[in-house]
Structure formats: C-alpha cells, structure tokens
C-alpha cells in the first residue's frame, strides 16, 4: 500500500483523499440533519441550473380504481417557496405555467402531464382543494412490501421545461389528494416519488427520492428538499459547503491539527 503525505501533513493511502472528503461531507450532512426523513437526496452542486425537471410518481396508497391524485405542486427557487397563481390554464395537459406572483419575481415553464390525466389548471391554480388525476393502471406491491399500489415505471410524470431560462430547483412541495375513495384518507395520494433533472429532456438524473412511504395529503404538503453538496476541487483546500432549505452551512474540515505519527516513530 502506498502512503502519501497530503498538503495538510496527514499521511493517507494514495488516492484516498477524494474518497475521504466525500464520505466526510455525507457524514456531516446526516449529522447536521439536512437529509429529510423519508427522502434521499443525491449530490448536486448548488447553483447548477437545468432546463428540465420532472416529478415522477412511483406509488400511491392503496386505492380501488387505479388513479393517482395530486392537488398541487409548488416549487422552491431562489430560497423562496413560490405560490402558484395560474387561474386560466383550464383542462390542458400541456401549457405554460407561471411559478410565483403575477407581479414580482416569477419563473415560467412549459409543463406536460400524461395525456390521460387532467389537468394543469388543477395542479397549478394555487388551491389545495382540487386534483390533478392521472388514470394509469397500478399493481399491488410485491409480497412483503409496504401496503400500497405501484405505478408503472416513469408513467406518471409532470415535466417542467424552463426553456432558455434554466433554474436551480431547490425543492418541491407535494400536496396529495386527501380523498378517501372508499378507504383510508389519501387513498390516491402519492407516497413515493422522485424529482429529476435533465439538460436534454432525455437523460434524467435523480436529485430526490423517497426511500419510505411519506404523507402528502395532510393539508400541509410534503417538502421534498434538494440538498446541495459543495465538494472542493482536486488540490483545493479541504472544506465542504452544504446548502439546504435556503440555509448556508459552512463546515471546515481542518486536517492540519492532527497528524499521524511518522511511520516507525
């Protein structure tokens, strides 16, 4: 095993510094409570803007008619949860949506939902009281899995295209439909989902994914936060900058204060 001396003075296995700083960053992320319960973020540089994002439903609570139902989706950009104020979209599955107020800072994207779903006017009207419904078949989860229905892979999505003004999405607030549909409350509300980005509309990278059932239908919505990891470039002074929920946390990983004893000492 080849040992090398890092610029901090620490002796480390050759090539291990990059691995160490990434593990240290992820450990700090967990220790500081920046990973939301029920969700797993992926490493993603803050300030990275992308043209395309999509919300993908992976499963809903058990229901009898194979539907998913979402009252509202709200975006977090620039540290602000943006209110939806689109009252004239109507029953469309493709249209231009404004995120933010009619007067003031806002962002515009073309949004597409499945052709057998309805509709953008319900999903982005700013009201947590009516639903975007996608009528796509579901199947029960495999034996031993958590109760609920699994959707076909990537079949139920809301795709956001910000065109020539890409954005750095920081989160998505998901309001599931509380309707019981003859069973428990939220029978059609999504309980597992992903948020992804793309720069070409074809290749998608996941930046948030639930790893357990979450509640989206309680009236408060579920905040799916995208956690940004800042990793220093190769050769730079070791540090990690974590950004989550608009809060900046700077953590210095200072190795100069501890040195391994020289071999043979």
C-alpha positions, 0 to 999 in steps of 0.5 A, a space after each residue: 500500500 502506498 502512503 502519501 503525505 497530503 498538503 495538510 501533513 496527514 499521511 493517507 493511502 494514495 488516492 484516498 483523499 477524494 474518497 475521504 472528503 466525500 464520505 466526510 461531507 455525507 457524514 456531516 450532512 446526516 449529522 447536521 440533519 439536512 437529509 429529510 426523513 423519508 427522502 434521499 437526496 443525491 449530490 448536486 452542486 448548488 447553483 447548477 441550473 437545468 432546463 428540465 425537471 420532472 416529478 415522477 410518481 412511483 406509488 400511491 396508497 392503496 386505492 380501488 380504481 387505479 388513479 393517482 391524485 395530486 392537488 398541487 405542486 409548488 416549487 422552491 427557487 431562489 430560497 423562496 417557496 413560490 405560490 402558484 397563481 395560474 387561474 386560466 390554464 383550464 383542462 390542458 395537459 400541456 401549457 405554460 405555467 407561471 411559478 410565483 406572483 403575477 407581479 414580482 419575481 416569477 419563473 415560467 415553464 412549459 409543463 406536460 402531464 400524461 395525456 390521460 390525466 387532467 389537468 394543469 389548471 388543477 395542479 397549478 391554480 394555487 388551491 389545495 382543494 382540487 386534483 390533478 388525476 392521472 388514470 394509469 393502471 397500478 399493481 399491488 406491491 410485491 409480497 412483503 412490501 409496504 401496503 400500497 399500489 405501484 405505478 408503472 415505471 416513469 408513467 406518471 410524470 409532470 415535466 417542467 421545461 424552463 426553456 432558455 431560462 434554466 433554474 436551480 430547483 431547490 425543492 418541491 412541495 407535494 400536496 396529495 389528494 386527501 380523498 378517501 375513495 372508499 378507504 383510508 384518507 389519501 387513498 390516491 395520494 402519492 407516497 413515493 416519488 422522485 424529482 429529476 433533472 435533465 439538460 436534454 429532456 432525455 437523460 434524467 438524473 435523480 436529485 430526490 427520492 423517497 426511500 419510505 412511504 411519506 404523507 402528502 395529503 395532510 393539508 400541509 404538503 410534503 417538502 421534498 428538499 434538494 440538498 446541495 453538496 459543495 465538494 472542493 476541487 482536486 488540490 483545493 483546500 479541504 472544506 465542504 459547503 452544504 446548502 439546504 432549505 435556503 440555509 448556508 452551512 459552512 463546515 471546515 474540515 481542518 486536517 492540519 491539527 492532527 497528524 499521524 505519527 511518522 511511520 516507525 516513530 
